Amino acid sequence: EELKSFFLEYEITGFNGEISYGQIDFSYNSNPQKIFINSPYPNPYNPSTKIEFGVPEKSNAFMEVHDINGRLIHTNSMLNLEAGFYEFIWDGADQPSGIYFIRVKINNKVENFRTMLIKWFLYILLNL
């Protein structure tokens, strides 16, 4: 686990003119404590969305994108990831507007998301 830290030095002048100096140590672990998978952002999107995730130990991560009919249209995998923060990006530029389902599996944790790809011309019509 990588420990990161930074220091904040301060100077405070009291009402009586007395000056106090100090330093605050901000130390933190830069790796997640457990697996997390964030929801796709943005959602709705045009043309891409990303899913941020974190792993506390060496892991494998897989992503699948299915269309509304359940057809698998995209896969992505990241193998032997070290502890840290990562992201999957799905670019739907070559797909039609619609609802898509994204499944992310990291070790034994699985998350499923419903997303909406809205091409700009449709987005403009919906917001008139």
ABEGO torsion letter per residue (X at the ends): XBBBBBBBBBBBBBAAGBBBBBBBBBBBBABBABBBBBBBOBOBBOABBBBBBBBABBBBBBBBBBBAAGBBABBBBBBGBBBEBBBBBBBAAABBBEBBBBBBBBEABBBBBBBBBBBAAAAAAAAX
